[in-house]
Amino acid sequence: MDTGDVVYLNAASTGPHPERAVAKGAEWLALRAQPQRITIPHMVNAAQHAREHFAAMIGADADEIALMPNTTYGLNLAARGLPLRPGTILTFDGEFPSCVYPFMALGSRGVSLERVPFAEDGLPDETELVRRIGRGDVVAVVVSWVQYASGFVTDLARVGAACRAAGAFFIVDGIQGVGVRPIDVHALGIDILASGAQKWMLSPWGTGFVYVRRDLHDTVRAPDVGWACMTASQDYAWLTHYDDTFLPDARRFEVVTLAYHDFGVAVEALQAMRDAGGPTALEAHIAALGDRIVAWAAERDDVRLWTPADRARRAGVFALVPDDLDAAMNRLKAAGVVCVPREGAVRLAPHGYNTLEDVERALAALGG
Ligand SMILES: Cc1ncc(COP(=O)(O)O)c(C=O)c1O
């Protein structure tokens, strides 16, 4: 992966394409200049391989995956498609807005969004969330697996069990974790998980997916309906034999013509990640880099680690709160370290291509 002469610690914003994905993209663009060389199986296979890769990343089956342009579209499918009775949807305070706005918009259906305040340590209060789930009026819970700013990792097994006990739907924004941490959506009882692939999955903007648990395929009412959702549209030669029978699997939630070339690039990026050991190996690598960040922060009194120190509660997002954020960001920039400020903290987001030397360079600059 070529990130030039800078240290790129910003996968939580945009993941760089592996070289082989770039080559695949050039191949696809050349084909797009001569569409006569592209066959329908070529396009359809790229999409199917993408579904298979995404499914493998999260322990799902490919027929439970619908390709999406991003995370938020999948979360909208959850918000508007699940049969929510009037009541409360719970989320954490401080969530990325894609976990907030689609659910805030349900007021006219008698469904309100309630944000559980931060715990005293400034992290999501999972204990309070679980307590409120059992209250009786909670119809769904939507949380990020990994918080985009603090890096806190939700205990999905714990929250999922509470949701099941309460009969509440369990919706997860997976974008800050999928790809670099193993997850088994079946075992966790997740109903819907949405994720863009542009960050940790090193794939193009405009690629992502939504997992919809198989048992819910007939229950979720697609808010957007298009020609691509229907079984009758599979024969492109006869599209006007209208029959609104939805496809039997999660492809029923794919509404329009897909960005086949982008998903073709995503397949290559996901294969590169798989060849690098997949989520298990990447998690171990990133956790080891994180150990260094945690140890460094523990020795300083001018920088506070917002991210939990416990490996089980952190993934690839590390939030460090310096006394002077602007000065720290300027030093990092001058040292050629690419990272961003989020919610008052410096966010370091190392991936599999980063080394301990990268992390040391960032910490040296951060420390001043
Ligand atoms: C937790 C979380 N959800 C969603 C998104 C982005 O949503 P989308 O893929 O719909 O643009 C981000 C990006 O920063 C994020 O951190």
The ligand as a MOL file (V3000), in Angstrom:
LIG
                    3D

  0  0  0     0  0            999 V3000
M  V30 BEGIN CTAB
M  V30 COUNTS 16 16 0 0 0
M  V30 BEGIN ATOM
M  V30 1 C -19.9970 5.2890 12.7380 0
M  V30 2 C -20.1400 5.8410 11.3620 0
M  V30 3 N -21.2610 5.5800 10.6640 0
M  V30 4 C -21.4110 6.0210 9.3920 0
M  V30 5 C -20.4320 6.7710 8.7810 0
M  V30 6 C -20.5880 7.2300 7.3740 0
M  V30 7 O -21.8080 6.9080 6.8310 0
M  V30 8 P -21.9620 6.6830 5.2730 0
M  V30 9 O -21.1590 5.4530 4.9210 0
M  V30 10 O -23.3940 6.4920 5.1070 0
M  V30 11 O -21.4730 7.9130 4.6050 0
M  V30 12 C -19.2640 7.0720 9.4720 0
M  V30 13 C -18.2250 7.9050 8.8140 0
M  V30 14 O -17.5170 8.6630 9.3390 0
M  V30 15 C -19.1100 6.5750 10.7800 0
M  V30 16 O -17.9890 6.8170 11.4630 0
M  V30 END ATOM
M  V30 BEGIN BOND
M  V30 1 1 1 2
M  V30 2 1 2 3
M  V30 3 2 2 15
M  V30 4 2 3 4
M  V30 5 1 4 5
M  V30 6 1 5 6
M  V30 7 2 5 12
M  V30 8 1 6 7
M  V30 9 1 7 8
M  V30 10 2 8 9
M  V30 11 1 8 10
M  V30 12 1 8 11
M  V30 13 1 12 13
M  V30 14 1 12 15
M  V30 15 2 13 14
M  V30 16 1 15 16
M  V30 END BOND
M  V30 END CTAB
M  END
